Amino acid sequence: MRIMTLPGVFAPISDSWMLADAIRSENLRPGSRALDICTGSGLLALTAAECGADTTAIDVSRRALLTVRLNALRAGVRVRTLQGRTFGPVAAERFDLIVSNPPYVPSLRPGVPRFGACRAWEAGHDGRIVLDVLCDGAAAHLRPGGALLVVHSSLIGIDATVQRLQYAGLVNVGVQACERGLLGPLMRAQQVAGTIPAGVEEEDVVIIRASAPASG
């Protein structure tokens, strides 16, 4: 898949491509519904759409949503785009698959930035501001038996994510895929800033999968 990005929109890197492969393994069927939160360039939304799902993409950035629409046009698929944060634009809707590559880089800022490209990666002191909202809200937006796929770094706590999803009522929660590597440029920059310990050289990038209980 060829993805273009408008200026100011974060281009997909290895974690997004890793999650795209996981979407393909979900065996989505025509008529199923998929939701991509923090869509960015739209890679994940387009992947779900190409698998046959009726797909919605959400982002705070208007430019990101325009990028999604352009990429969908180039790919010959349909993706509904909505501006907003996490589940706000789809408050009463449920989906068979929810995916997200949220901002998860620890930052000197206590909250998420309101403007600029850094909205795509900065997520507060612990890197979990957006992720925790996703964990807490996913169950209310999944159809029975539906799945959540979320990717993030081990530096912000794998166990914390698993436990939070379980507490929210999801089942079969666990790490579906893991890739270990050296810290990337964004994490390195935050290490220099002091939000990541100086001795850390590597991280695991993990995909965590969780399911809504099946009906009946």
N, C-alpha and C positions, 0 to 999 in steps of 0.2 A: 504494500500500500504506500502510495506517495502522499506525503503530508506537507502542505505549505503553511507558513505562519506569517501573519502580518507583523509589522514592527511593534514591539512591546508585548507580543504574545510568546510565552515560553514554549520552545520547540520540544517535542517529546524526546526523552532520553531513555536509558535502558530500563528503568522501572516501569515506564508506560508500555514499552514493547513486551516486557515480561507479563504484564497484566493483560495485554491484548491476547497473548497466547492462552492465558487462563480462560478468557471469555470464550474463545473458540472451543474449549473443552467442555463448556457447559451445555452443549447440545441444544441451543435455543431453536425454537420452532416458529414457523410463521404464525403470527397472531399473538405471540408472547410479548410482554412489555418489559423494556429495559430502561434504566435510568443511570445516567453518568453525571455525577456531582463533581464540581471543580473540573469541568471538561477541558479547559485550555484549548489546545489545537483541535480537539474533537476526535483524536485517534481512537479512544475507547468507544465513544458513541458510534463512530463509523464502523468499527469492528462488530459491534452488536447488531447494527442495521444490516451489515452484509451477511450476518448469520440468520437474518429473517425477522428480527424483533422490531416491533414498533418502538422507536427509541426517542427518549427525551434527554437533552443535554442542558445542564445548568451551570452558570458561572456568574461571578460578580462583574466581569469585564465585558463591556459591549464589544470591544474589539475582538475578544476571544470568541464571542458568539458569532460575529461576522466571519471570523476565520472558519468556524465550524460549518456555517452555511456554504461558504465557498468550497471547502473540502468535500462536503456532501454533494454539491453540484458536480464537481469534478469526478467523484466516485460513482455518480448515478444512483445515490440512495437518498432517502428522506429521513431527516432528523428534525424533531421539534426543538427549538431553542428557547430557553426562558432565562431571564436575568434575575439573579437573587442569590441568597446564601443557603447552602445545604438544602433542607427540605421545604423552605418557605414557599417557593412557587408551586409546589405540588402537595399542598397540605392535606387534601382529602383523597389522594390517589395511592394506589398500590401497584406493585410491580413484581414480575417474576425474577428479575435480576437487578440488583443495584451494584454499581461499580464506582470506585473512586480512587484516584491518585491525588490525595489532598495535600495542601501545604503541610510539611512536617519537619522543616528545618528549625531547630532552636534559634532564638533571636534575642538580642538585647532589648527589643521592644516587649512590653508586657502584654500587648494585644496584637491583633493582626493589623497590618498596614491598610490604610484606606485607599491609597493611590499607588500607582507605579507597578512596574513588572515584578517587584518583590512580593506582591500579593500572591504570586504563584508558588512561593516556597516558604516564606516566613510564617511561623505559627506560635508565637509567644515564647516565653522563657523555656518551657519544656517541650515545645514542638507539638503539643497535643490539643491545642484549642479547637481546631476544626475536626480533628479525628474523634475527639470525645463526643462532639455533637452528632457525628455520624453514627457512632456506636450506640448512643442513647436513643436515636430516632429511627434506626433502620427497621426494627420490629414492627413499628406502626405503619410502615410503608411497603412491607413485603406481603405478597399473597401467600397462603398456606403452602409450605414446601419451597418457597422462593429462597434465593441465595443472595448473600452479600459477599463481594470480593473487594478487599481494600489492601493497598500496598503501602508500606512505610519502612523506615529504617529501624534496626534493632536498637539504635542509640536512644530512641524515645520509649522503649519498653514494650516488648512483645507480650509478656505476661499480663501487663496492665490492659492491653487491648483485648486479649482473650477473656480475662475476668470481667471486663466491662460489658462485653457482648453477652456473656453468659448471664450476668446480672440483669441485662435488659430483656432476657427471655428467649434469646436465640440458642439453638442447639447445634451439635456436631461442629463445635468451634475448634479450629486448629490451623496450623501453618500448612498451607497447600504447596508452597514453593519457596525456595530460599536460594539466594545467590550471594556469595561472600566476595568482597573486593575492597580495594583501597578507598579511602574517603575521596569523594568527588570534590570539585572546586567549591561548591556551595557550603559543604560541611567544613572544608578546610578554612574557608573565610570565617566561618563562625567559631572555629577552633582558635584562630588568631584573635578573634574578638573576646574569647573567654567563655563562651556558652557550652563548649565541648571540652572535656579534659585534654590536656596537652599530650598525654601519653597514648592516646587512641590513634591507631593507624588504619584500622579496618572496620567495616560494618557489614552486617547482614541485611540485605534488602529482602523483605518477606512479603508474601501474599497470604493474608489471613482470610479464610472462608468460614462463613457461618450460615446457618439455615433457619428459616422460620419453621416452627412445628407444622407438620402436615395435618390437615383437617381430619377429623374423625379419630 
